[in-house]
Amino acid sequence: MAREYITLMSKTGPAAPVLFLLGAAPPVRVKGLGQLEIAEAVGRFLGPVLERVADVSLPSESELMARLPEVFCWISWPELDGCVREAAATYSAGHPSGDASVQRIAAFVQNAIAWHA
């Protein structure tokens, strides 16, 4: 995760960066280390990754660690499924064909979520 974070931060420019974890809420699985909180998963490898990258335009390691809460976001598969179900149940296009289209798309998304979950 440290590599992905550094890559994101090196390409951000003036934009507000977001690293979105789809289907995985903390703690996250890290190969060979089990499940770790995001700060630990990034912090374990951030120093060595920064050294390899050697990009002087990047913030310091401590500044990058401090920005983790504003950059990382996530949603689990069950949470996403609930959001899709709620949206589909409450949305009204005002026309039967529009409503049917929304229901079909919601069902497609729910099937994809079930497959991934």
C-alpha positions as CSV (number, residue, x, y, z in Angstrom):
1,M,0.0,0.0,0.0
2,A,2.9,2.3,0.6
3,R,3.9,2.1,-3.1
4,E,0.4,2.9,-4.3
5,Y,0.2,5.8,-1.8
6,I,3.5,7.3,-3.0
7,T,2.5,6.9,-6.6
8,L,-0.8,8.7,-5.9
9,M,0.9,11.5,-4.0
10,S,3.6,12.0,-6.6
11,K,0.9,12.5,-9.3
12,T,-1.5,14.6,-7.3
13,G,-0.4,18.2,-8.0
14,P,-2.9,20.7,-6.6
15,A,-5.8,18.1,-6.6
16,A,-7.1,16.5,-3.4
17,P,-5.9,12.8,-3.6
18,V,-8.1,9.9,-2.8
19,L,-7.1,6.3,-2.5
20,F,-10.3,4.3,-2.6
21,L,-10.4,0.7,-1.2
22,L,-13.4,-1.0,-2.8
23,G,-14.7,-4.0,-0.9
24,A,-12.1,-3.8,1.9
25,A,-12.6,-2.0,5.2
26,P,-9.8,-1.8,7.6
27,P,-8.0,-3.8,8.8
28,V,-6.7,-4.8,5.4
29,R,-4.9,-7.9,4.4
30,V,-1.2,-7.5,3.7
31,K,0.7,-10.3,2.1
32,G,2.8,-12.1,4.7
33,L,1.7,-9.9,7.5
34,G,-2.0,-10.7,8.0
35,Q,-4.5,-8.0,8.7
36,L,-3.2,-4.5,9.5
37,E,-4.7,-1.1,10.0
38,I,-4.0,1.3,7.2
39,A,-1.5,3.4,9.1
40,E,0.5,0.2,10.0
41,A,0.2,-1.2,6.5
42,V,1.6,2.0,4.9
43,G,4.0,2.9,7.7
44,R,5.9,-0.4,7.6
45,F,7.1,0.2,4.1
46,L,6.8,4.0,3.6
47,G,10.4,4.9,4.5
48,P,12.1,2.3,2.2
49,V,9.7,3.2,-0.6
50,L,10.5,6.9,-0.2
51,E,14.2,6.1,-0.3
52,R,13.9,4.1,-3.5
53,V,11.7,6.8,-5.2
54,A,14.0,9.6,-4.1
55,D,11.5,12.3,-5.2
56,V,12.4,15.5,-3.4
57,S,9.0,17.0,-4.3
58,L,7.2,14.5,-2.1
59,P,6.3,15.5,1.5
60,S,8.3,14.0,4.3
61,E,7.5,10.6,5.7
62,S,5.8,12.1,8.8
63,E,3.7,14.5,6.7
64,L,2.6,11.6,4.5
65,M,1.6,9.6,7.6
66,A,-0.3,12.5,9.0
67,R,-2.3,12.8,5.7
68,L,-3.4,9.1,5.6
69,P,-6.9,9.8,7.1
70,E,-7.7,12.4,4.5
71,V,-6.5,10.3,1.5
72,F,-7.6,6.8,2.3
73,C,-11.3,5.9,2.1
74,W,-13.1,2.6,1.8
75,I,-16.5,0.8,1.5
76,S,-17.1,-2.8,2.2
77,W,-19.1,-5.0,-0.2
78,P,-22.0,-5.3,2.2
79,E,-22.1,-1.5,2.7
80,L,-22.0,-0.9,-1.0
81,D,-24.8,-3.4,-1.5
82,G,-26.9,-1.6,1.1
83,C,-26.4,1.7,-0.6
84,V,-27.4,0.4,-4.0
85,R,-30.5,-1.3,-2.5
86,E,-31.6,1.8,-0.7
87,A,-31.0,4.0,-3.7
88,A,-32.9,1.7,-6.0
89,A,-35.8,1.4,-3.5
90,T,-36.1,5.2,-3.1
91,Y,-35.4,6.5,-6.6
92,S,-38.2,7.5,-8.9
93,A,-37.6,8.7,-12.4
94,G,-41.2,9.7,-12.8
95,H,-41.7,7.4,-15.7
96,P,-42.2,3.6,-15.7
97,S,-39.5,2.9,-18.2
98,G,-37.0,5.0,-16.3
99,D,-37.9,3.3,-13.1
100,A,-37.5,-0.1,-14.7
101,S,-34.1,0.9,-16.1
102,V,-32.9,2.0,-12.7
103,Q,-34.1,-1.3,-11.2
104,R,-32.3,-3.3,-13.9
105,I,-29.0,-1.4,-13.4
106,A,-29.3,-1.8,-9.6
107,A,-29.9,-5.6,-10.0
108,F,-26.8,-5.8,-12.3
109,V,-24.7,-3.9,-9.7
110,Q,-26.0,-6.1,-6.9
111,N,-25.1,-9.2,-8.8
112,A,-21.6,-7.9,-9.4
113,I,-21.2,-7.1,-5.7
114,A,-22.4,-10.6,-4.7
115,W,-19.9,-12.1,-7.1
116,H,-17.0,-10.1,-5.6
117,A,-18.0,-10.4,-2.0
